[in-house]
Amino acid sequence: MSQPVSFQAYTAQMPGISDPSATGKGASDASELGKRFEQMLWTEMLSYAGLDKAFAQDGGQAAETFSRYLIESIAADLAETHPMGLGEAVDRTVAASQSLQQDAAK
């Protein structure tokens, strides 16, 4: 089954813009990336724990599909209410990478 939440789908720097801080979106992009990373991590942990199978028990293919969306919704809520701190680490890494790119461009 393909994974709807993908870390690769989100980039910290917008194409065609050499300085994301000039548009005011650099910090918000990094913050969004950190939140999505934590959501992805919670989704995988809940799936590994068997919650998706518990929701899909005796429900067939439709229940399996629906359970994945339910797990993602629970994961998004957990990432907002109980952050693990990994999102902040991702934010710091992205910010450091962006500052290095800006320094190299100068």
N, C-alpha and C positions, 0 to 999 in steps of 0.2 A: 504494500500500500504506500502511495507517495505521501510525503510529509508536507502538509499545508503550511506549517510554520518553518521558514527557512532563514537561517542566519545570512546566507549569501544574497538574499533578495534585497538587503538593505546596505547601502553604501553611505559612508560618512561625508563624502565630498560629492557635490552635484557636478555632473559633467558640464564642461564649458565655462565653469566659474573657477578662477584660480584662487580666489580668496573667499571662502564661505563665510567668514566673519563680516565681510563687507555687506552681505545681504541680511545679516542678523540670524541666519538659520544654522550656523555652524554648531553652536551649543545645543540647540534644540534637536538637531539631527543626531548628535552624539548621545543625547539623553534618550531619544527615541530608540536608538540602536541598543543602548543598555537595557531599556525596558523590554524590548523584543527578545533580547538574549535571555533575560531571566524568565520570560514567559515560555520560551522554547525549552529551557532547562526544566521548569516545572512540568511542562507537558510531557517531556520524556520520562521524568521521574514518576509521574502518575501512571503513565502507560506501562512502564516497567513493573510497577507495583501491582498491575493487573486490574486497575480500575476500569479501563476500557472493555476488558472482557467481562467484567461483572455487570456493566451497563448493557452489554450486547448479548447477554446470556439468553439463549433460545429465541432470539429476535431476528435472526437471519442477516442478510447483507445490509438491509436498510438500517437495522439497529446498530451494526458495526459502523456504518457511515455516520449516523447521528451521534454515536458515543464519542467519536473522534472530535466532533464539534463541541460536545459537552465538556470533554476533557480540556480542550483549548480555552473554553470560557472559564472554567474553574481555574486553570493555570493563569489566565490574565488577571483574575481577581486576586489570586495568591501573590502574584508578582507585584501588584499594587499595594496590597495590605500587609504583606510579610516579605519585604525584599531581603534577599540573601546577601546583598552587598557586592555581588559579582557584576551587576549592572553598572555600579559606580566605578569598578575597576575597568570595565570596558570603556566607560566614558573618559576616564583618565588616559587610557591608552590611545583612544581616538584623538583626544585633544593634543596629546604629545606628538602623535603622528602628524596632525594638521600643522602644529607649530613648526615641526621640522620641515615640512613641505613649504611653508611660508618663508622660512629662513633660507631654504635652498633656492627659492624663486627670486630672492632679493639679491 
